[in-house]
Amino acid sequence: MGGADERKTNTEILVTLSPEALEALDRKELIGIVLTQGSLIERQGARIAELERRLGQNSQNSSLPPSRDTQDVRTSRAERRAAQRAERSEAKTRNPGKQPGAPGKHLAQSTEPDAVIVLDPGCCGDCGGDLCGGEDLDDDEVRQVFDIPEPKLIVTEYRARRVRCRCGTTNVAAFPDSVKAPTSYGPRLKARALYLMARQHIPFDRAAEAMADLFGAEVSTGFLDHCFSEGADGLEEFVEVVRLQLIDEPVIHVDETSDRLGRGTMWFHVVCTELLTLLHADTTRGHDAVIRHGVLPDYGGIAVHDRLAQYQSYTDATHAFCGAHLVRDLTSVATIPGQAGWSTKMIDLLYEMRAAAEEARSKGKTRLPKKVLAGYLERYDNLVAWAFVVNPEQLRPKATKLDRESFNLATAFRTHKAEITRFASDLRVSFSNNQAERDLRMVKIHRKVSGGFRSMTGAERLARVRSYISTAQKHGVHPFDVLTRLFEGDPWMPQLT
């Protein structure tokens, strides 16, 4: 075959060669065509497998959010959850609703009502006679209505007395810190406004409308913006207190998520525990943002995360990887031909270890029995060995994307055995990083409700106030109370025992 023919694609060769031309080719040329066809078929097969797998990705086997799931996936997930609920219900033989013997929840009558209205029967329902002289029975039927008062702004006037001393000096009384102008809104109203914006993520225009409808306060969006800034500026000490407390915690959870900044992207970073939340807004996802956050660089305890490389670079901390993310990665790899065996068995093992850890923790134990843990770790090693049987270390130069993904995951399970199984070897560590994801969820809701941010100032304000509200709620303190204290100049501080 000539040089021009050698440059033809495999498809062109198949189309242009007639049976007579094929017969005229010698054995070497035929072998070359077959090898070319085989190479093309192999590449096409790998590409088809990758595209089919990409089409099958959802929130259960990839980083895609549930909102990106197809209707079929959502229906399947709903049916699976319904079946699981039915199995649990059948196993416990429970009917829906309150169970026999369980304490009920209802609106109980108050022993000290704010107002009492006495209702007289008027006249006898039988004879129609006047009841003025009738016998008063002391067994009145009582019903109570719980409602809220009509919203009304209460104006409080402060008068600072001026008194001249006998020495001739004029003395003027000091106003409270929250009384800064001839007329101003008070701490409680500001607390409600900031609650609407930072807790319920209502945009400024709608928040102003809500303030007018709910409280009769005709506030401007400029007032609301100033209110947000005033609240955030008053939390500098709170942020530092929480940062230092997190550094002293034995286990922390760290994570990050993106948000919109104008037409670009910014990031929220979180470090948290069951009682503390510290959010940080930054223009970057990387090391500089973690340094500015100020916790992980000085931390020496156990950090739970999703095995992002930037977290692992902080070697003073001991690391634990999120099991939920690992299961999702294993589920993804299980869809690759030849990988389902070891990956599904590893998922089963991780869930079995999680169940054992939860049971031991519920019994007040601090660790699993040594023999039990050793058995789990031996099975773990065997599965990793299996993973490298189907993912040989001598990767071919022409390795596909799917080959690299399965090999990289197998390598991660071999290299980071301690980090992956930390939840079983140290029962202080939870299986997943859900604590961090829960604390980030509200900023994701902000994006859905209010959209992105026009400037980093807005993101930084929200990070501070959300940290304050979230930490207070973890301690059982009402947001209105802590926000009112914030505007009174006395921010609430967490007290850890």
C-alpha positions in Angstrom: 0.0 0.0 0.0 1.2 3.5 -0.8 1.9 6.3 1.6 -1.4 8.0 0.8 -3.3 4.8 1.6 -1.3 4.4 4.9 -2.7 7.7 6.1 -6.3 6.6 5.6 -8.4 5.9 8.7 -9.6 2.4 9.4 -13.1 3.4 8.4 -11.9 4.7 5.0 -10.0 1.5 4.4 -13.1 -0.7 5.1 -15.2 1.5 2.8 -12.8 1.8 -0.1 -11.4 -1.7 -0.3 -13.4 -4.1 -2.5 -13.3 -7.9 -2.2 -10.9 -8.0 -5.2 -8.6 -5.4 -3.5 -8.6 -7.4 -0.3 -7.6 -10.5 -2.2 -4.7 -8.6 -3.7 -3.3 -7.6 -0.3 -0.5 -9.8 1.1 -0.6 -11.3 4.6 1.5 -8.5 6.2 -0.9 -5.8 4.9 -3.9 -7.7 6.1 -2.4 -8.1 9.6 -1.8 -4.4 9.7 -5.4 -3.6 8.8 -6.6 -6.1 11.5 -4.3 -4.5 14.1 -5.5 -1.1 13.2 -9.1 -2.2 13.5 -8.4 -3.8 16.9 -6.8 -0.7 18.2 -9.7 1.5 17.1 -12.3 -0.9 18.5 -10.5 -0.9 21.8 -10.4 2.9 22.0 -14.0 3.1 21.0 -15.0 0.5 23.6 -13.3 2.5 26.3 -14.9 5.7 25.1 -18.4 4.1 25.0 -17.8 2.6 28.5 -16.8 6.1 29.8 -19.8 7.8 28.2 -22.3 5.1 29.5 -20.9 5.5 33.0 -21.1 9.3 32.8 -24.8 9.0 31.8 -25.3 6.7 34.8 -23.8 9.2 37.3 -26.1 10.5 40.0 -25.9 11.8 43.6 -25.4 8.3 44.9 -22.2 7.5 42.9 -20.7 10.9 42.1 -20.3 14.4 43.4 -23.5 15.5 41.5 -26.1 17.1 43.8 -29.5 15.4 44.2 -31.0 18.3 42.2 -29.2 16.9 39.1 -30.7 13.4 39.4 -33.0 12.3 36.7 -36.7 11.5 37.4 -36.0 7.8 37.1 -33.3 8.0 39.7 -35.5 10.1 42.1 -38.3 7.6 41.7 -36.0 4.6 42.3 -34.6 6.3 45.4 -38.1 7.1 46.7 -39.2 3.5 46.1 -36.1 2.2 47.9 -36.7 4.4 50.9 -40.4 3.4 51.0 -39.4 -0.3 50.9 -36.9 0.3 53.7 -39.5 2.1 55.8 -41.9 -0.8 55.2 -39.3 -3.3 56.3 -38.6 -1.4 59.5 -42.2 -0.9 60.2 -42.9 -4.6 59.6 -40.0 -5.6 61.8 -41.2 -3.4 64.6 -44.9 -4.1 63.9 -45.6 -0.5 64.4 -48.6 1.5 63.1 -48.1 5.1 61.9 -48.4 7.8 64.4 -47.9 7.9 68.2 -47.1 4.5 69.7 -48.9 3.0 72.7 -47.2 4.2 75.9 -45.1 6.8 74.2 -45.4 10.4 75.6 -47.7 12.5 73.6 -47.0 16.0 72.3 -49.8 18.6 72.5 -50.5 22.2 73.2 -50.9 22.1 77.0 -52.9 24.7 78.9 -51.1 27.4 80.8 -51.4 27.8 84.6 -50.8 31.5 84.3 -52.8 32.9 81.3 -52.1 36.5 80.3 -55.8 37.4 80.2 -59.0 35.8 81.3 -62.4 36.4 79.7 -65.3 35.1 81.7 -68.3 34.0 79.7 -71.8 34.1 81.2 -74.6 31.8 79.9 -77.1 34.7 79.9 -80.3 32.9 80.5 -81.5 29.4 81.3 -81.4 27.1 78.3 -84.5 25.2 79.6 -87.0 27.7 81.1 -85.4 30.9 79.7 -85.3 32.4 83.2 -82.7 35.0 84.4 -79.6 33.5 86.0 -78.6 36.5 88.1 -79.7 34.8 91.3 -78.6 31.3 90.3 -76.1 29.2 92.1 -72.5 29.7 90.9 -70.9 26.2 90.4 -67.1 26.1 90.8 -66.4 23.7 87.9 -66.2 26.1 84.9 -65.2 24.6 81.6 -61.9 26.2 80.5 -60.5 26.6 77.0 -57.4 28.6 76.1 -56.4 30.2 72.8 -52.7 30.8 72.1 -52.1 33.7 69.8 -49.6 36.6 69.3 -50.5 40.2 70.0 -51.0 42.7 67.2 -47.5 43.9 66.2 -46.9 47.4 67.4 -43.7 49.4 67.7 -43.2 50.6 71.3 -41.4 54.0 71.6 -39.2 54.4 74.6 -37.9 57.8 75.4 -34.6 58.2 77.2 -33.9 61.5 79.0 -30.4 62.1 80.1 -30.6 64.5 83.1 -28.3 67.4 83.4 -27.4 68.2 87.0 -25.1 71.0 88.1 -23.0 70.1 91.1 -22.5 72.6 93.9 -18.9 72.9 92.7 -20.3 74.3 89.4 -19.7 71.3 87.2 -22.5 70.2 84.9 -23.0 66.4 84.9 -25.0 64.6 82.1 -26.3 61.1 82.5 -24.9 58.5 80.0 -27.2 56.9 77.4 -27.1 53.1 77.0 -24.8 51.8 74.3 -27.7 50.9 72.0 -29.1 54.4 72.1 -26.8 56.3 69.7 -29.0 58.8 68.0 -32.0 61.1 68.6 -34.2 58.4 67.0 -33.2 54.8 66.3 -34.5 51.2 66.1 -33.8 49.1 69.2 -31.8 45.8 69.6 -34.9 43.5 69.5 -36.1 44.9 66.1 -32.5 44.8 64.7 -32.3 41.2 65.9 -35.5 40.3 64.0 -34.2 42.0 60.9 -30.9 40.2 61.0 -32.6 36.9 61.7 -34.7 37.2 58.5 -31.6 37.9 56.4 -28.9 35.6 58.0 -31.1 32.8 59.3 -33.9 32.7 56.7 -31.8 34.1 53.9 -34.5 36.5 52.8 -33.2 39.2 50.3 -33.1 42.8 51.5 -36.2 44.0 49.6 -38.4 41.1 50.9 -36.9 41.5 54.3 -37.9 45.2 54.4 -41.4 44.1 53.3 -41.6 41.5 56.0 -40.5 43.9 58.7 -43.4 46.2 57.7 -45.9 43.4 57.5 -44.9 41.6 60.7 -43.9 44.5 63.0 -45.1 47.7 61.4 -41.6 48.9 61.0 -41.1 50.8 57.7 -37.3 50.1 57.3 -35.2 50.8 54.2 -32.8 48.3 52.5 -30.0 50.7 53.5 -31.0 50.3 57.2 -31.0 46.5 56.7 -27.5 46.6 55.1 -26.2 48.7 58.0 -27.8 46.3 60.4 -26.0 43.3 58.8 -22.7 45.1 59.0 -23.2 46.2 62.6 -24.0 42.7 63.6 -21.0 41.2 61.8 -18.6 43.9 63.1 -19.6 43.1 66.7 -18.5 39.4 66.3 -14.8 39.8 66.1 -14.2 38.6 69.7 -16.7 35.7 69.2 -14.8 34.5 66.1 -11.5 34.5 67.9 -13.0 32.7 70.9 -14.5 30.0 68.7 -11.2 29.6 66.7 -9.2 29.0 69.9 -11.8 26.6 71.2 -11.7 24.6 68.0 -7.9 24.3 68.1 -8.3 22.7 71.5 -11.0 20.2 70.4 -9.9 16.5 70.1 -11.9 16.0 66.8 -13.0 18.6 64.3 -14.8 18.4 60.9 -13.6 20.5 57.9 -15.2 21.1 54.5 -15.8 23.7 51.9 -18.4 24.6 49.3 -18.6 27.1 46.4 -21.0 30.0 46.0 -21.4 32.8 43.4 -19.5 36.1 43.6 -20.8 38.3 40.8 -20.1 36.3 37.7 -17.3 34.3 39.4 -16.9 31.9 42.3 -16.1 32.2 46.0 -15.8 29.6 48.7 -17.2 29.0 52.2 -14.9 27.0 54.5 -16.1 25.5 57.7 -14.4 24.0 60.8 -16.9 22.6 63.3 -17.9 20.2 66.0 -21.2 19.3 67.6 -21.1 22.5 69.7 -19.1 24.9 67.5 -19.3 26.3 64.0 -16.8 28.6 62.4 -17.4 29.7 58.8 -14.9 31.6 56.6 -15.6 33.2 53.3 -12.7 33.4 50.8 -12.0 33.9 47.1 -10.1 30.7 46.9 -10.5 27.0 47.9 -6.8 26.3 48.5 -4.2 26.6 51.2 -4.3 30.4 51.5 -8.0 30.2 52.5 -7.3 27.5 55.1 -4.5 29.6 56.6 -6.7 32.7 56.8 -9.4 30.5 58.4 -6.8 30.1 61.2 -7.7 26.7 62.7 -6.1 23.8 60.8 -2.5 25.2 60.6 -2.4 25.2 64.4 -4.4 22.1 65.0 -3.0 18.8 66.5 -6.1 16.7 67.0 -8.1 14.6 64.5 -9.5 16.3 61.4 -12.3 14.6 59.6 -12.6 15.5 55.9 -13.3 14.2 52.4 -9.6 13.5 51.7 -9.0 16.7 49.8 -5.2 16.9 49.3 -4.9 20.4 50.8 -6.1 19.1 54.2 -3.7 16.2 54.2 -0.7 18.6 53.9 -1.2 19.7 57.5 0.9 17.0 59.2 0.5 18.1 62.8 -3.1 16.9 62.7 -4.2 13.2 62.6 -6.6 12.7 59.7 -9.8 10.7 59.2 -11.5 10.3 55.8 -15.3 10.6 55.4 -16.8 7.2 54.9 -19.8 8.5 53.0 -17.5 10.0 50.3 -15.5 6.7 50.2 -18.7 4.7 49.7 -19.8 7.1 46.9 -16.4 6.6 45.2 -16.6 2.9 45.6 -20.1 2.9 44.1 -18.8 4.8 41.2 -15.9 2.4 40.6 -18.3 -0.6 40.9 -19.9 0.5 37.6 -16.5 0.0 35.8 -16.3 -3.5 34.2 -14.3 -5.9 36.4 -14.3 -3.6 39.5 -17.6 -4.6 41.1 -16.2 -7.5 43.1 -13.8 -5.8 45.4 -15.5 -2.4 45.5 -19.0 -3.7 46.6 -17.3 -6.0 49.2 -15.4 -3.0 50.6 -18.7 -1.0 50.8 -20.2 -3.9 52.8 -17.2 -4.0 55.1 -17.2 -0.3 55.8 -20.9 -0.4 56.7 -20.4 -3.4 58.9 -17.6 -1.6 60.7 -19.8 1.4 61.1 -22.6 -0.6 62.7 -20.1 -2.2 65.1 -18.6 1.2 66.0 -22.1 2.7 66.6 -23.2 -0.2 68.8 -20.0 0.0 70.9 -20.4 3.7 71.2 -24.0 3.4 72.4 -22.7 1.1 75.1 -20.2 3.7 76.3 -17.1 2.0 75.0 -14.2 3.9 73.6 -12.9 1.3 71.3 -13.8 -2.0 69.6 -12.4 -5.2 71.0 -8.9 -5.8 69.6 -9.8 -9.2 68.0 -12.9 -7.7 66.3 -10.9 -4.8 65.0 -8.1 -7.0 63.8 -10.6 -9.2 61.9 -12.0 -6.2 60.2 -8.5 -4.9 59.2 -7.5 -8.3 57.9 -10.6 -8.4 55.6 -9.7 -4.8 54.6 -6.2 -5.9 53.5 -7.6 -8.9 51.6 -9.9 -6.6 49.6 -7.1 -4.2 48.8 -5.1 -7.1 47.5 -8.0 -8.1 45.4 -8.3 -4.6 44.1 -4.7 -4.7 42.8 -5.3 -8.1 41.2 -7.8 -6.4 38.9 -5.8 -3.1 38.8 -2.2 -4.2 38.2 0.4 -1.7 39.2 2.0 -1.9 35.8 -0.5 0.4 34.2 -0.4 0.3 30.4 0.8 3.4 28.6 -2.7 3.5 27.0 -4.6 3.3 30.3 -8.1 4.8 30.0 -9.7 7.3 32.3 -11.7 4.5 33.9 -8.5 2.4 34.4 -6.9 5.4 36.2 -9.9 6.0 38.4 -10.2 2.5 39.7 -6.4 2.2 40.2 -6.2 5.5 42.0 -9.0 4.5 44.4 -7.3 1.2 45.1 -4.1 3.0 45.8 -5.9 5.4 48.2 -7.3 2.4 50.1 -3.8 0.9 50.4 -2.0 4.1 51.2 -4.5 5.6 53.7 -5.7 2.5 55.6 -5.3 4.3 59.0 -7.3 7.4 57.8 -10.1 5.3 56.2 -10.6 3.1 59.3 -10.0 5.7 61.9 -13.7 5.7 62.8 -13.4 2.0 63.9 -10.0 2.4 65.7 -11.1 5.5 67.6 -14.7 5.8 68.5 -14.5 9.5 69.0 -14.4 9.8 65.2 -17.7 9.5 63.3 -18.1 7.5 60.1 -18.9 10.5 57.9 -18.3 14.2 57.6 -22.0 15.0 57.9 -21.4 17.5 60.7 -19.5 19.8 58.4 -22.0 19.3 55.5 -24.9 20.1 57.8 -23.2 23.3 58.9 -22.6 24.3 55.3 -26.1 23.4 54.1 -27.5 26.8 55.2 -25.1 28.7 52.9 -26.2 26.5 50.1 -29.8 27.4 50.9 -28.8 31.1 50.8 -27.6 30.6 47.2 -30.9 29.0 46.2 -33.1 31.7 48.0 -31.1 34.9 47.6 -28.6 34.1 44.8 -24.9 34.9 45.0 -23.0 37.8 46.5 -22.2 41.2 44.9 -19.0 41.5 47.0 -16.9 39.6 49.4 -18.1 41.9 52.1 -21.5 40.3 52.0 -20.1 36.8 52.1 -17.8 37.6 55.0 -20.7 39.1 56.9 -22.9 36.1 56.4 -20.1 33.7 57.4 -19.7 35.5 60.8 -23.4 35.8 61.6 -24.1 32.2 60.5 -21.2 31.0 62.7 -22.8 32.9 65.7 -26.3 31.7 65.1 -25.3 28.1 64.4 -23.1 27.8 67.5 -25.8 29.3 69.7 -28.4 26.8 68.4 -26.0 23.9 69.1 -26.0 25.1 72.7 -29.8 25.3 72.8 -29.9 29.1 72.8 -32.6 30.9 70.8 -31.4 33.0 67.8 -33.5 36.0 68.9 -31.8 36.0 72.3 -28.2 36.0 71.0 -28.9 38.5 68.2 -30.5 40.9 70.7 -27.5 40.6 73.0 -25.3 41.3 69.9 -27.0 44.6 69.3 -26.9 45.4 73.0 -23.2 45.3 72.8 -22.9 42.1 74.8 -22.4 39.2 72.4 -23.1 35.7 73.7 -20.0 33.5 74.0 -19.9 29.6 74.0 -18.8 28.1 77.3 -17.3 24.6 76.8 -16.8 22.4 79.8 
